Amino acid sequence: MINLLKSCELCPRRCKVDRYKKNGFCKASDKIKIALVSLHQWEEPCLVGENGAGTIFFANCNLRCCFCQNYEISHQGRGVEIEIDRLAEIFLEQQDRGSANIELVTPTHYVPQIVEALKIAKTHGLNLPIVYNSNAYENVETIELLKNHVDIFLPDLKYFDDEIAIKYSAAKNYFEIATAAIMKMFELVGKNIFDLNGQLQRGLIVRHLILPNHRHDSIKIIEWLYKTFGDEIFISLMNQYTPLFNASQHKKINRRLTTFEYNSVINHAVDLGIKNCFIQEGFTASKNFIPNFDFSGV
C-alpha cells in the first residue's frame, strides 16, 4: 500500500507525483507530519467520553479553504515528521491516556501510512474505535482502503454549489465527489452503533459548517443528506465559523454567522423531520476553540 505514494492519486487532485521525491497539491511528502496529539473535549458528545476524543492533527491538506481555522497546519504545513512505528506508538499512548477513540484529523494524504500504523498498534492491544475526520473531498478507492480499519467516519460536507467550492476551496466537482465518498463511508460502516454510555462505536456523522450568506447552500446539503440517508446517520450542524486566514478577501464570508442564518437552517431541518442532528448552542465562533498546534504528544 505504501507504493501508492510513488504515483500519488489518494485524493481527487490525482497529482501522480512521486512523494518520495516531490510534493503534490497537498504538500505532503512520504513522511507523516503531525502538529498535535491531544484529548479533545469539543467534539460531538458521543465522541468525547469522559476524557475526550483522542485527536491526532495531521499537517497539510488537499483543500485550499481560504477561511481555514487550522491554516497553520493545513496551508503552512506546521508539524513534526515521524515514522510509521512512531504513529503506532501514538495510537497506543492515546489509549493509555483514556481517550474515547483515536480520531484522525485531516488524514487523507497519509492513508497508506495510517493503515500500516493501525495494523501495528492493533497487534499491541489497540482496541479503541478509529474515527476518520476529513473534508470529504475523497476518492472512493481511498475510502475502500480503510475497510476494516476505520469504525467511524466524520466527514465535513462543505458545499453543494460547485462555484462556491471552487471559490473558497479550489475544489472542482466538490459535491459530486464528496457525496460519492460519503455513500462509500456508509457502505463500509452502516448504521450508528452506540455503547451503553451513549458513545459511538461505529457509524457515520456528517458535519456541515454553515457559512455567512450561504444558508441556502446549507439547506440543499441537509435536504440531500436526509433524502439519501434518512435517520440512519447523524448530521452535525455547526455555527462556529470565524473569519480567519484569507476570509477577509471575500466580502460575503468576512463576518461571523448570524443567529437568524443558523436558526433558519436548523428550522428547515426540523421541518424536514430530521431527528438525529447535533446543533451548537451559545457562542462557539471564537479563536479560543482553536487548538494550539505546539507539537504536544508528537
Backbone as CSV, one residue per row, in Angstrom:
resi,resn,N_x,N_y,N_z,CA_x,CA_y,CA_z,C_x,C_y,C_z
1,MET,0.823,-1.217,0.000,0.000,0.000,0.000,0.858,1.268,0.000
2,ILE,2.013,1.207,0.651,2.910,2.356,0.690,3.347,2.751,-0.719
3,ASN,3.351,1.785,-1.633,3.751,2.076,-3.010,2.839,3.091,-3.683
4,LEU,1.649,3.312,-3.125,0.727,4.302,-3.685,1.322,5.707,-3.655
5,LEU,2.300,5.924,-2.799,2.926,7.240,-2.687,3.854,7.530,-3.862
6,LYS,4.213,6.515,-4.623,5.154,6.712,-5.727,4.501,7.372,-6.939
7,SER,3.192,7.269,-7.023,2.433,7.992,-8.051,1.092,8.327,-7.421
8,CYS,1.100,9.360,-6.597,0.002,9.582,-5.653,-1.293,10.030,-6.329
9,GLU,-2.338,9.221,-6.095,-3.691,9.550,-6.518,-4.658,9.313,-5.370
10,LEU,-4.199,9.563,-4.154,-5.011,9.290,-2.975,-6.240,10.186,-2.903
11,CYS,-6.142,11.409,-3.400,-7.275,12.336,-3.345,-7.702,12.720,-4.756
12,PRO,-8.802,13.438,-4.908,-9.294,13.796,-6.246,-8.365,14.686,-7.068
13,ARG,-7.334,15.240,-6.456,-6.372,16.034,-7.230,-5.583,15.149,-8.206
14,ARG,-5.368,13.896,-7.812,-4.651,12.910,-8.634,-3.363,13.503,-9.228
15,CYS,-2.505,14.014,-8.355,-1.266,14.669,-8.787,-0.309,13.723,-9.506
16,LYS,-0.334,12.454,-9.097,0.556,11.428,-9.664,2.041,11.729,-9.448
17,VAL,2.343,12.475,-8.395,3.748,12.749,-8.095,4.339,11.606,-7.285
18,ASP,5.624,11.445,-7.377,6.350,10.516,-6.519,6.684,11.267,-5.238
19,ARG,5.941,10.965,-4.174,6.083,11.731,-2.936,7.391,11.446,-2.204
20,TYR,8.140,10.487,-2.665,9.484,10.275,-2.129,10.459,11.307,-2.700
21,LYS,10.039,11.973,-3.786,10.917,12.915,-4.476,10.396,14.342,-4.483
22,LYS,9.070,14.525,-4.519,8.493,15.871,-4.565,7.103,15.855,-3.948
23,ASN,6.560,17.028,-3.721,5.250,17.166,-3.100,4.199,17.550,-4.131
24,GLY,2.994,17.072,-3.940,1.891,17.428,-4.811,1.088,18.591,-4.262
25,PHE,-0.178,18.667,-4.626,-1.043,19.776,-4.227,-1.119,19.916,-2.714
26,CYS,-1.206,18.803,-1.997,-1.363,18.848,-0.534,-0.072,19.212,0.189
27,LYS,1.053,19.151,-0.521,2.383,19.487,0.007,2.947,18.434,0.964
28,ALA,2.320,17.259,1.007,2.818,16.188,1.870,3.873,15.364,1.143
29,SER,4.899,14.965,1.888,5.914,14.076,1.337,5.567,12.639,1.717
30,ASP,6.528,11.751,1.673,6.289,10.368,2.091,6.269,10.247,3.607
31,LYS,6.744,11.277,4.312,6.787,11.255,5.777,5.459,11.739,6.370
32,ILE,5.021,11.083,7.425,3.845,11.536,8.174,4.230,12.811,8.919
33,LYS,3.335,13.779,8.935,3.611,15.032,9.636,2.449,15.346,10.566
34,ILE,2.748,15.542,11.840,1.717,15.762,12.862,1.997,17.055,13.616
35,ALA,0.930,17.808,13.871,1.067,19.090,14.573,0.653,19.010,16.037
36,LEU,-0.218,18.052,16.384,-0.723,17.994,17.756,-1.374,16.646,18.021
37,VAL,-1.110,16.116,19.206,-1.803,14.934,19.729,-2.472,15.373,21.021
38,SER,-3.780,15.203,21.131,-4.483,15.770,22.290,-5.718,14.961,22.654
39,LEU,-6.247,15.252,23.835,-7.567,14.788,24.244,-8.514,15.968,24.050
40,HIS,-9.392,15.851,23.091,-10.196,16.985,22.635,-11.621,16.879,23.170
41,GLN,-12.063,17.928,23.877,-13.380,17.916,24.520,-14.476,18.526,23.659
42,TRP,-14.122,19.172,22.546,-15.100,19.979,21.822,-15.646,19.288,20.579
43,GLU,-15.809,17.971,20.663,-16.416,17.222,19.579,-17.873,16.911,19.933
44,GLU,-18.575,16.240,19.059,-19.945,15.820,19.355,-19.931,14.965,20.627
45,PRO,-20.948,15.104,21.495,-20.941,14.417,22.797,-20.691,12.919,22.713
46,CYS,-21.148,12.277,21.665,-20.991,10.822,21.552,-19.582,10.403,21.159
47,LEU,-18.681,11.383,21.005,-17.305,11.075,20.626,-16.282,11.397,21.703
48,VAL,-16.698,12.058,22.783,-15.693,12.559,23.735,-15.527,11.696,24.977
49,GLY,-16.562,10.962,25.384,-16.454,10.155,26.588,-16.123,10.975,27.811
50,GLU,-15.419,10.380,28.760,-15.056,11.076,29.992,-13.823,11.959,29.812
51,ASN,-12.894,11.530,28.964,-11.607,12.213,28.886,-11.365,12.984,27.594
52,GLY,-12.220,12.774,26.602,-12.057,13.478,25.340,-11.734,12.537,24.191
53,ALA,-11.966,13.030,22.991,-11.605,12.285,21.789,-10.083,12.306,21.629
54,GLY,-9.527,11.207,21.162,-8.069,11.101,21.016,-7.590,11.662,19.696
55,THR,-7.656,12.983,19.556,-7.368,13.627,18.272,-5.879,13.623,17.935
56,ILE,-5.620,13.380,16.650,-4.281,13.477,16.089,-4.405,14.376,14.862
57,PHE,-3.838,15.561,14.944,-3.963,16.555,13.876,-2.798,16.409,12.896
58,PHE,-3.126,15.987,11.674,-2.112,15.819,10.638,-1.898,17.136,9.894
59,ALA,-0.662,17.386,9.516,-0.322,18.596,8.776,-0.569,18.404,7.282
60,ASN,-0.767,19.541,6.588,-1.033,19.605,5.150,-2.481,19.192,4.864
61,CYS,-2.936,19.493,3.630,-4.345,19.275,3.300,-4.532,19.290,1.788
62,ASN,-5.537,18.554,1.326,-5.813,18.518,-0.115,-6.863,19.551,-0.537
63,LEU,-7.296,20.402,0.390,-8.152,21.537,0.046,-7.381,22.829,0.268
64,ARG,-7.937,23.911,-0.258,-7.341,25.234,-0.053,-8.423,26.172,0.477
65,CYS,-9.043,25.803,1.580,-10.105,26.617,2.154,-9.525,27.957,2.614
66,CYS,-10.044,29.032,2.052,-9.499,30.355,2.342,-9.796,30.805,3.763
67,PHE,-10.738,30.118,4.426,-11.150,30.511,5.775,-10.694,29.506,6.831
68,CYS,-9.801,28.609,6.500,-9.436,27.507,7.393,-8.934,28.019,8.741
69,GLN,-9.563,27.539,9.819,-9.134,27.962,11.148,-7.830,27.270,11.562
70,ASN,-7.511,26.165,10.898,-6.266,25.450,11.183,-5.212,25.702,10.103
71,TYR,-5.217,26.908,9.540,-4.351,27.212,8.400,-2.872,27.021,8.708
72,GLU,-2.490,27.148,9.986,-1.081,26.952,10.348,-0.585,25.575,9.930
73,ILE,-1.455,24.591,10.046,-1.031,23.238,9.697,-1.517,22.827,8.311
74,SER,-2.716,23.292,7.901,-3.265,22.865,6.610,-2.577,23.547,5.436
75,HIS,-2.330,24.845,5.539,-1.712,25.612,4.469,-0.200,25.757,4.661
76,GLN,0.200,26.015,5.894,1.603,26.308,6.162,2.430,25.072,6.505
77,GLY,1.741,23.937,6.738,2.440,22.674,6.953,3.178,22.556,8.265
78,ARG,2.748,23.309,9.275,3.402,23.261,10.582,3.217,21.875,11.203
79,GLY,4.300,21.243,11.578,4.210,19.919,12.167,5.570,19.257,12.289
80,VAL,5.575,18.046,12.826,6.789,17.271,13.039,6.700,15.991,12.219
81,GLU,7.742,15.680,11.472,7.760,14.450,10.686,8.084,13.250,11.576
82,ILE,7.317,12.183,11.386,7.532,10.964,12.169,7.459,9.750,11.245
83,GLU,7.890,8.611,11.758,7.822,7.352,11.026,6.546,6.596,11.397
84,ILE,6.244,5.567,10.639,5.030,4.779,10.863,5.029,4.135,12.250
85,ASP,6.167,3.627,12.683,6.233,2.992,14.006,5.888,3.976,15.114
86,ARG,6.307,5.225,14.950,6.001,6.238,15.962,4.506,6.541,15.977
87,LEU,3.872,6.566,14.808,2.426,6.800,14.769,1.690,5.680,15.500
88,ALA,2.137,4.457,15.328,1.527,3.335,16.051,1.668,3.532,17.562
89,GLU,2.823,4.018,17.996,3.029,4.285,19.419,2.082,5.371,19.910
90,ILE,1.877,6.401,19.094,0.968,7.492,19.480,-0.456,6.971,19.671
91,PHE,-0.886,6.078,18.799,-2.219,5.484,18.961,-2.333,4.816,20.332
92,LEU,-1.330,4.043,20.692,-1.362,3.319,21.970,-1.250,4.276,23.153
93,GLU,-0.488,5.350,23.003,-0.371,6.343,24.074,-1.703,7.045,24.311
94,GLN,-2.424,7.341,23.233,-3.749,7.939,23.387,-4.685,6.992,24.136
95,GLN,-4.610,5.718,23.825,-5.431,4.746,24.544,-5.067,4.704,26.022
96,ASP,-3.778,4.754,26.329,-3.331,4.752,27.730,-3.797,6.003,28.462
97,ARG,-3.986,7.111,27.760,-4.473,8.347,28.383,-5.969,8.298,28.673
98,GLY,-6.641,7.285,28.198,-8.076,7.159,28.438,-8.944,7.819,27.396
99,SER,-8.406,8.013,26.194,-9.199,8.642,25.139,-10.386,7.770,24.756
100,ALA,-11.443,8.413,24.285,-12.655,7.690,23.907,-12.473,6.937,22.592
101,ASN,-11.523,7.393,21.790,-11.301,6.827,20.468,-9.966,7.348,19.944
102,ILE,-9.622,6.927,18.744,-8.489,7.513,18.020,-9.082,8.311,16.873
103,GLU,-8.959,9.642,16.923,-9.562,10.487,15.894,-8.471,11.065,14.984
104,LEU,-8.515,10.661,13.732,-7.554,11.083,12.725,-8.097,12.327,12.031
105,VAL,-7.453,13.472,12.229,-7.959,14.742,11.723,-7.170,15.165,10.474
106,THR,-7.887,15.317,9.363,-7.315,15.621,8.043,-6.276,14.560,7.653
107,PRO,-6.713,13.321,7.499,-5.767,12.219,7.301,-5.593,11.739,5.863
108,THR,-6.371,12.280,4.921,-6.468,11.706,3.579,-5.132,11.380,2.938
109,HIS,-4.206,12.326,2.971,-2.943,12.194,2.258,-1.954,11.251,2.944
110,TYR,-2.341,10.729,4.115,-1.487,9.773,4.823,-2.161,8.408,5.001
111,VAL,-3.179,8.121,4.243,-3.927,6.875,4.432,-3.042,5.628,4.396
112,PRO,-2.137,5.463,3.429,-1.327,4.239,3.431,-0.510,4.062,4.711
113,GLN,0.110,5.158,5.189,0.912,5.067,6.408,0.029,4.809,7.627
114,ILE,-1.146,5.442,7.656,-2.071,5.263,8.782,-2.522,3.813,8.885
115,VAL,-2.863,3.218,7.752,-3.311,1.823,7.764,-2.208,0.915,8.305
116,GLU,-0.977,1.143,7.876,0.134,0.323,8.368,0.331,0.524,9.872
117,ALA,0.215,1.772,10.331,0.382,2.055,11.764,-0.736,1.417,12.585
118,LEU,-1.937,1.418,12.060,-3.056,0.781,12.760,-2.838,-0.721,12.881
119,LYS,-2.336,-1.339,11.838,-2.059,-2.777,11.889,-1.067,-3.085,13.002
120,ILE,-0.012,-2.271,13.104,0.996,-2.475,14.138,0.392,-2.282,15.526
121,ALA,-0.337,-1.162,15.698,-0.893,-0.833,17.015,-1.902,-1.887,17.487
122,LYS,-2.673,-2.418,16.565,-3.681,-3.415,16.958,-3.041,-4.724,17.398
123,THR,-1.875,-5.035,16.870,-1.178,-6.233,17.348,-0.611,-6.025,18.751
124,HIS,-0.558,-4.764,19.203,-0.059,-4.442,20.545,-1.179,-3.999,21.486
125,GLY,-2.424,-4.290,21.111,-3.516,-4.076,22.053,-4.424,-2.902,21.795
126,LEU,-4.254,-2.180,20.702,-5.161,-1.072,20.409,-6.555,-1.622,20.136
127,ASN,-7.544,-1.132,20.891,-8.913,-1.642,20.718,-9.972,-0.541,20.742
128,LEU,-9.553,0.701,20.533,-10.490,1.820,20.519,-11.124,1.979,19.141
129,PRO,-12.320,2.594,19.073,-12.882,2.939,17.762,-11.969,3.930,17.038
130,ILE,-11.816,3.736,15.736,-10.987,4.626,14.925,-11.907,5.573,14.163
131,VAL,-11.693,6.877,14.345,-12.516,7.917,13.729,-11.727,8.579,12.603
132,TYR,-12.352,8.681,11.437,-11.720,9.298,10.269,-12.412,10.624,9.997
133,ASN,-11.759,11.719,10.410,-12.319,13.073,10.359,-11.723,13.799,9.153
134,SER,-12.524,13.951,8.086,-11.973,14.510,6.854,-12.880,15.568,6.242
135,ASN,-12.366,16.196,5.167,-13.118,17.237,4.467,-14.054,16.671,3.398
136,ALA,-14.110,15.356,3.281,-14.986,14.620,2.361,-14.554,14.710,0.896
137,TYR,-13.512,15.462,0.593,-13.012,15.537,-0.782,-12.085,14.345,-0.980
138,GLU,-12.696,13.195,-1.191,-12.024,11.907,-1.142,-12.305,11.086,-2.396
139,ASN,-11.367,10.236,-2.747,-11.608,9.234,-3.764,-12.257,8.005,-3.132
140,VAL,-13.225,7.445,-3.816,-13.902,6.261,-3.298,-12.909,5.127,-3.063
141,GLU,-11.946,4.969,-3.956,-10.986,3.874,-3.805,-10.078,4.067,-2.589
142,THR,-9.836,5.309,-2.196,-9.061,5.566,-0.978,-9.880,5.201,0.255
143,ILE,-11.160,5.548,0.248,-12.034,5.164,1.353,-12.112,3.646,1.464
144,GLU,-12.115,2.966,0.341,-12.168,1.497,0.342,-10.950,0.902,1.053
145,LEU,-9.811,1.572,0.983,-8.610,1.092,1.666,-8.787,1.053,3.178
146,LEU,-9.750,1.807,3.676,-9.973,1.913,5.119,-10.924,0.848,5.658
147,LYS,-11.417,-0.010,4.787,-12.324,-1.077,5.194,-11.668,-1.946,6.260
148,ASN,-12.397,-2.186,7.348,-11.932,-2.987,8.485,-10.846,-2.292,9.306
149,HIS,-10.558,-1.034,8.982,-9.587,-0.271,9.768,-10.229,0.926,10.472
150,VAL,-11.254,1.513,9.857,-11.949,2.667,10.435,-13.348,2.254,10.867
151,ASP,-13.750,2.702,12.061,-15.065,2.351,12.615,-16.080,3.467,12.449
152,ILE,-15.600,4.714,12.511,-16.483,5.870,12.481,-15.959,6.860,11.443
153,PHE,-16.815,7.262,10.543,-16.451,8.303,9.586,-17.088,9.618,10.015
154,LEU,-16.295,10.686,9.971,-16.723,12.011,10.406,-16.358,13.033,9.326
155,PRO,-17.013,12.944,8.162,-16.711,13.887,7.080,-17.433,15.221,7.267
156,ASP,-16.835,16.269,6.732,-17.453,17.595,6.712,-17.901,17.871,5.283
157,LEU,-19.199,17.782,5.044,-19.742,18.069,3.709,-19.894,19.581,3.596
158,LYS,-19.001,20.208,2.835,-18.839,21.652,2.892,-19.751,22.437,1.964
159,TYR,-19.898,21.982,0.710,-20.583,22.795,-0.291,-21.522,21.949,-1.153
160,PHE,-22.610,22.571,-1.587,-23.494,21.988,-2.596,-23.164,22.575,-3.971
161,ASP,-23.035,23.881,-4.028,-22.793,24.596,-5.282,-21.317,24.528,-5.664
162,ASP,-21.040,24.086,-6.878,-19.657,23.914,-7.314,-18.908,25.247,-7.399
163,GLU,-19.592,26.312,-7.758,-18.933,27.611,-7.855,-18.418,28.062,-6.492
164,ILE,-19.188,27.778,-5.448,-18.762,28.147,-4.096,-17.547,27.325,-3.692
165,ALA,-17.567,26.039,-4.012,-16.452,25.149,-3.665,-15.165,25.582,-4.348
166,ILE,-15.278,25.986,-5.594,-14.098,26.442,-6.332,-13.588,27.769,-5.766
167,LYS,-14.510,28.648,-5.449,-14.145,29.978,-4.965,-13.421,29.927,-3.626
168,TYR,-13.943,29.123,-2.707,-13.411,29.133,-1.346,-12.411,28.017,-1.046
169,SER,-12.428,26.933,-1.852,-11.553,25.803,-1.546,-10.806,25.239,-2.751
170,ALA,-10.940,25.892,-3.901,-10.272,25.416,-5.120,-10.570,23.947,-5.378
171,ALA,-11.828,23.559,-5.156,-12.215,22.154,-5.237,-13.295,21.947,-6.289
172,LYS,-12.859,21.608,-7.490,-13.785,21.371,-8.590,-14.594,20.094,-8.352
173,ASN,-15.892,20.148,-8.712,-16.790,18.986,-8.565,-16.862,18.492,-7.121
174,TYR,-16.769,19.424,-6.173,-16.715,19.030,-4.761,-17.912,18.182,-4.356
175,PHE,-19.128,18.657,-4.606,-20.315,17.953,-4.104,-20.431,16.555,-4.714
176,GLU,-20.204,16.438,-5.996,-20.280,15.137,-6.668,-19.275,14.152,-6.078
177,ILE,-18.061,14.625,-5.872,-17.003,13.768,-5.338,-17.252,13.434,-3.872
178,ALA,-17.584,14.444,-3.080,-17.762,14.246,-1.643,-18.942,13.345,-1.325
179,THR,-20.044,13.498,-2.048,-21.210,12.662,-1.760,-20.965,11.209,-2.147
180,ALA,-20.211,10.975,-3.214,-19.860,9.596,-3.575,-19.004,8.971,-2.470
181,ALA,-18.078,9.758,-1.918,-17.228,9.270,-0.831,-18.043,8.973,0.414
182,ILE,-18.988,9.855,0.738,-19.806,9.665,1.934,-20.688,8.425,1.800
183,MET,-21.206,8.182,0.625,-22.001,6.967,0.421,-21.146,5.713,0.585
184,LYS,-19.904,5.771,0.137,-18.987,4.653,0.353,-18.695,4.468,1.839
185,MET,-18.513,5.582,2.558,-18.294,5.504,4.006,-19.447,4.780,4.688
186,PHE,-20.672,5.137,4.313,-21.842,4.499,4.913,-21.886,3.020,4.563
187,GLU,-21.520,2.705,3.343,-21.483,1.297,2.920,-20.525,0.484,3.784
188,LEU,-19.417,1.095,4.185,-18.404,0.378,4.962,-18.785,0.200,6.427
189,VAL,-19.484,1.166,7.015,-19.735,1.091,8.472,-21.200,0.922,8.849
190,GLY,-22.127,1.277,7.970,-23.542,1.067,8.251,-24.120,1.996,9.297
191,LYS,-25.253,1.581,9.849,-25.977,2.395,10.822,-25.163,2.587,12.095
192,ASN,-25.434,3.679,12.792,-24.700,4.007,14.006,-24.965,3.000,15.115
193,ILE,-23.885,2.623,15.790,-23.963,1.713,16.930,-23.331,2.406,18.133
194,PHE,-24.083,2.469,19.236,-23.620,3.129,20.447,-23.417,2.103,21.559
195,ASP,-22.529,2.418,22.500,-22.406,1.557,23.673,-23.419,1.987,24.724
196,LEU,-23.389,1.345,25.885,-24.386,1.610,26.930,-24.257,3.016,27.514
197,ASN,-23.099,3.659,27.309,-22.882,5.015,27.804,-23.167,6.078,26.750
198,GLY,-23.725,5.654,25.606,-24.067,6.608,24.562,-22.897,7.049,23.706
199,GLN,-21.788,6.312,23.772,-20.619,6.646,22.956,-20.666,5.878,21.636
200,LEU,-20.420,6.581,20.559,-20.489,5.972,19.243,-19.318,5.006,19.045
201,GLN,-19.662,3.785,18.635,-18.665,2.749,18.401,-18.441,2.480,16.914
202,ARG,-19.477,2.760,16.141,-19.401,2.513,14.703,-20.473,3.346,14.012
203,GLY,-20.156,3.906,12.845,-21.186,4.646,12.132,-20.662,5.872,11.417
204,LEU,-21.602,6.774,11.123,-21.307,7.946,10.285,-21.988,9.185,10.849
205,ILE,-21.208,10.231,11.052,-21.721,11.559,11.388,-21.226,12.499,10.293
206,VAL,-22.139,13.194,9.646,-21.742,14.162,8.617,-21.864,15.566,9.195
207,ARG,-20.753,16.257,9.241,-20.736,17.635,9.715,-21.004,18.603,8.565
208,HIS,-21.542,19.754,8.922,-21.645,20.837,7.943,-21.485,22.163,8.662
209,LEU,-20.493,22.930,8.228,-20.244,24.262,8.766,-21.006,25.275,7.922
210,ILE,-21.949,25.957,8.547,-22.770,26.940,7.829,-21.967,28.233,7.671
211,LEU,-21.892,28.718,6.441,-21.148,29.939,6.144,-22.083,31.136,6.071
212,PRO,-21.620,32.305,6.479,-22.450,33.506,6.344,-22.804,33.758,4.873
213,ASN,-24.036,34.196,4.653,-24.551,34.496,3.312,-24.727,33.261,2.417
214,HIS,-24.642,32.063,3.004,-24.760,30.848,2.202,-25.712,29.826,2.837
215,ARG,-26.720,30.312,3.545,-27.629,29.379,4.213,-28.443,28.552,3.226
216,HIS,-28.705,29.076,2.057,-29.472,28.310,1.075,-28.650,27.123,0.554
217,ASP,-27.362,27.292,0.455,-26.496,26.173,0.092,-26.530,25.112,1.189
218,SER,-26.540,25.547,2.436,-26.623,24.625,3.568,-27.928,23.844,3.554
219,ILE,-29.005,24.514,3.231,-30.319,23.857,3.178,-30.325,22.761,2.108
220,LYS,-29.703,23.019,0.979,-29.627,21.996,-0.078,-28.832,20.788,0.399
221,ILE,-27.812,21.029,1.198,-26.993,19.934,1.713,-27.792,19.050,2.660
222,ILE,-28.495,19.657,3.611,-29.233,18.817,4.554,-30.408,18.122,3.875
223,GLU,-30.960,18.736,2.849,-32.015,18.055,2.086,-31.459,16.804,1.409
224,TRP,-30.268,16.922,0.831,-29.670,15.746,0.180,-29.355,14.667,1.214
225,LEU,-28.799,15.050,2.346,-28.448,14.078,3.373,-29.674,13.323,3.876
226,TYR,-30.745,14.053,4.107,-31.933,13.396,4.659,-32.624,12.524,3.608
227,LYS,-32.639,13.001,2.376,-33.224,12.214,1.296,-32.429,10.929,1.070
228,THR,-31.121,11.007,1.221,-30.248,9.865,0.940,-30.186,8.875,2.091
229,PHE,-30.110,9.375,3.318,-29.860,8.501,4.460,-30.987,8.469,5.489
230,GLY,-31.919,9.409,5.412,-32.956,9.464,6.437,-32.338,9.645,7.808
231,ASP,-32.800,8.883,8.780,-32.271,8.970,10.138,-31.278,7.858,10.444
232,GLU,-30.681,7.277,9.404,-29.702,6.216,9.611,-28.319,6.758,9.925
233,ILE,-28.120,8.066,9.755,-26.867,8.714,10.131,-27.194,9.890,11.042
234,PHE,-26.153,10.487,11.619,-26.315,11.736,12.352,-25.761,12.878,11.503
235,ILE,-26.417,14.018,11.601,-25.942,15.248,10.978,-25.512,16.188,12.094
236,SER,-24.426,16.902,11.880,-23.942,17.868,12.859,-23.844,19.230,12.192
237,LEU,-24.714,20.155,12.613,-24.779,21.485,12.003,-24.044,22.485,12.895
238,MET,-23.006,23.090,12.350,-22.091,23.904,13.154,-22.239,25.395,12.870
239,ASN,-22.211,26.183,13.934,-22.329,27.641,13.812,-21.033,28.353,14.160
240,GLN,-19.923,27.624,14.191,-18.666,28.145,14.748,-17.799,28.898,13.754
241,TYR,-18.313,29.163,12.558,-17.497,29.839,11.556,-16.926,31.152,12.089
242,THR,-15.618,31.297,11.917,-14.895,32.510,12.306,-14.069,32.970,11.106
243,PRO,-14.180,34.224,10.697,-13.447,34.689,9.505,-11.954,34.828,9.779
244,LEU,-11.219,33.752,9.467,-9.785,33.725,9.710,-9.022,33.541,8.396
245,PHE,-7.713,33.553,8.503,-6.803,33.341,7.385,-7.107,34.342,6.268
246,ASN,-7.540,33.899,5.082,-7.776,34.801,3.960,-9.256,35.101,3.726
247,ALA,-10.085,34.868,4.729,-11.518,35.130,4.575,-11.798,36.598,4.283
248,SER,-10.923,37.472,4.734,-11.133,38.912,4.533,-11.111,39.302,3.057
249,GLN,-10.582,38.427,2.218,-10.538,38.706,0.784,-11.873,38.432,0.091
250,HIS,-12.820,37.883,0.849,-14.131,37.529,0.288,-15.221,38.198,1.128
251,LYS,-15.840,39.195,0.582,-16.776,40.034,1.318,-17.902,39.232,1.955
252,LYS,-18.426,38.249,1.254,-19.594,37.522,1.756,-19.303,36.699,3.006
253,ILE,-18.074,36.273,3.177,-17.767,35.425,4.341,-16.842,36.123,5.335
254,ASN,-16.698,37.427,5.196,-15.824,38.174,6.092,-16.582,38.681,7.322
255,ARG,-17.346,37.799,7.924,-18.054,38.090,9.179,-18.493,36.773,9.786
256,ARG,-18.948,36.843,11.027,-19.476,35.645,11.667,-20.903,35.369,11.194
257,LEU,-21.351,34.181,11.454,-22.713,33.772,11.131,-23.694,34.475,12.068
258,THR,-24.859,34.872,11.539,-25.878,35.475,12.399,-26.759,34.378,13.006
259,THR,-27.420,34.734,14.106,-28.356,33.800,14.739,-29.480,33.441,13.787
260,PHE,-29.946,34.415,13.011,-31.009,34.155,12.044,-30.569,33.123,11.011
261,GLU,-29.358,33.271,10.484,-28.884,32.343,9.466,-28.810,30.923,10.014
262,TYR,-28.256,30.795,11.199,-28.120,29.456,11.780,-29.487,28.858,12.094
263,ASN,-30.334,29.641,12.725,-31.652,29.117,13.107,-32.507,28.763,11.897
264,SER,-32.347,29.485,10.804,-33.140,29.172,9.617,-32.779,27.794,9.068
265,VAL,-31.499,27.429,9.153,-31.085,26.096,8.703,-31.580,25.037,9.684
266,ILE,-31.477,25.310,10.979,-31.981,24.381,11.991,-33.479,24.169,11.813
267,ASN,-34.212,25.252,11.624,-35.670,25.148,11.468,-36.039,24.334,10.234
268,HIS,-35.244,24.477,9.182,-35.527,23.694,7.979,-35.288,22.208,8.249
269,ALA,-34.264,21.901,9.016,-34.006,20.507,9.378,-35.175,19.932,10.173
270,VAL,-35.703,20.732,11.080,-36.866,20.302,11.864,-38.070,20.084,10.954
271,ASP,-38.293,20.999,10.027,-39.427,20.887,9.106,-39.317,19.644,8.224
272,LEU,-38.083,19.280,7.869,-37.881,18.071,7.070,-38.193,16.811,7.856
273,GLY,-38.105,16.914,9.183,-38.351,15.756,10.032,-37.083,15.087,10.526
274,ILE,-35.945,15.755,10.359,-34.672,15.175,10.798,-34.661,15.052,12.323
275,LYS,-34.330,13.868,12.804,-34.302,13.611,14.236,-32.880,13.508,14.791
276,ASN,-31.997,12.887,14.030,-30.634,12.658,14.508,-29.715,13.793,14.055
277,CYS,-29.717,14.859,14.828,-28.968,16.054,14.435,-28.365,16.727,15.659
278,PHE,-27.075,16.983,15.601,-26.403,17.765,16.639,-26.413,19.234,16.224
279,ILE,-26.678,20.108,17.186,-26.592,21.545,16.938,-25.704,22.168,18.011
280,GLN,-25.195,23.344,17.718,-24.344,24.050,18.662,-25.118,25.196,19.304
281,GLU,-24.963,25.320,20.604,-25.628,26.393,21.342,-24.584,27.326,21.920
282,GLY,-24.962,28.581,22.050,-24.059,29.553,22.640,-23.058,30.085,21.632
283,PHE,-22.051,30.783,22.137,-21.069,31.467,21.295,-19.889,30.534,21.031
284,THR,-19.875,29.909,19.863,-18.795,28.979,19.528,-17.851,29.542,18.477
285,ALA,-18.193,30.688,17.900,-17.346,31.300,16.869,-16.255,32.124,17.544
286,SER,-15.243,31.430,18.022,-14.178,32.098,18.771,-12.846,31.418,18.512
287,LYS,-11.783,32.206,18.496,-10.440,31.649,18.345,-10.058,30.782,19.536
288,ASN,-10.783,30.939,20.643,-10.465,30.177,21.846,-10.664,28.675,21.656
289,PHE,-11.468,28.290,20.672,-11.734,26.872,20.436,-10.720,26.255,19.464
290,ILE,-9.820,27.067,18.939,-8.825,26.558,18.006,-7.656,25.988,18.800
291,PRO,-7.245,24.764,18.519,-6.126,24.160,19.267,-4.832,24.937,19.086
292,ASN,-3.966,24.786,20.070,-2.625,25.353,19.986,-1.720,24.275,19.400
293,PHE,-1.297,24.452,18.162,-0.519,23.426,17.478,0.950,23.536,17.872
294,ASP,1.243,23.015,19.071,2.578,23.158,19.654,3.359,21.851,19.644
295,PHE,2.876,20.881,18.881,3.544,19.578,18.712,3.438,18.699,19.952
296,SER,2.566,19.049,20.874,2.397,18.228,22.075,2.022,16.797,21.688
297,GLY,2.619,15.842,22.382,2.282,14.442,22.193,2.931,13.779,20.998
298,VAL,3.624,14.571,20.165,4.219,14.009,18.950,5.550,13.327,19.276
